[in-house]
Amino acid sequence: MGAIENILQDLGVGYKVLFVIFVTIIGFIVSKLLRFFMSRLLKRSAKKLNVDPTNYNFLKNAVSFLIFIIVVIISFYSIPELKSIGVSLLASAGILAAIIGFASQQAFSNIISGIFIVIFKPFRVGDYIRIGELNFGSVEDITLRHTVIKNPENRRVIIPNSVISSETILNSTISDPRICTFLEVGISYFSSIDLATRIMQDEAMSHPNFIDNRSEDEKKGNQSPITVRVIQLGESSVVLRAYIWAENSGNAFTMKCDLFKSIKERFEREGIEIPFPHHTVYLRQNK
């Protein structure tokens, strides 16, 4: 580095500026090349080696940040004028550290939370998750600061990692993507529960998204693939709940919507009444 400094002093300020630009361009190119080769490695080996892509995405962002820091250090160290500025900044490091610490407290919290996400893996890229009560969708990326979620409306929800760490996470695909969805329908007290149960089972088993999740013992015992239970005797209806399995949460949602339509139509054809509230109004006339 001493030789570089002597050369730069002889050449003048213009070449020093060119050197900074040159170092910045080299850093940018190195960052892009590393991200490119890491992406190729991920695509080739993820399926064969069962590699978690979350680690690679997080590492790519960390590498870019590290290269940026190296470029800044080289620029300050190689140019005397910048070095003197750096010394002056270090001289007031106490005040600067206090300001930076206060201003970047949330940023460091996000970074630490992102590291914990990668280490403990409450979710990974590609998982379908729900964070809190409002945000849900597929995880697209995990960066140093935030996590990107693609929701069913094809919008991207960007959530700071520190916020995620303090929320309850519902992960639908972390170990087993299969979903048991609940389908609840109310029938009148005058309708046949057995007939309504058979209709719900028939319609569910005929849907293309339905999967048979019975164990071998349950199959040998001729247990129905669809369990339907009476879960409530309400004021005006008997509530039946069907437990229906699908391959994943997306298929389960589509199947549930389709079944509400087909079950209602089947109930109408076979005389099963779906009740709705009735009110009797008495008009009193004062004599």
Buried (B, 14 or more C-beta within 10 A) or exposed (E): EEEEBEEBEEEEEEBBEEBBEEBBEEBBEBBEEBBEEBBEEBEEEEEEEEBBBBBBBBBBBBBBBEBBEEBBEBBBBBBEEBBEEBEEEEEEEEEEEEEEEEEEEEBEBBBBBBBBBBEEBBBBBEBBBBBBEEBBBBBBBBBBBBBBBBEEEEEEBEBBBBBBBEBEBBBBBBEEBBBEBEBEBBBBEEBEBEBBBBBBBEBBEEBEBBBEBBEEEEEEEEEEBBBBEEEEEEEEBBBBBBBBBBBBBBBBBBBBEBBBEBBBEBBEEEEBBBBEEEEEEEEEEEE
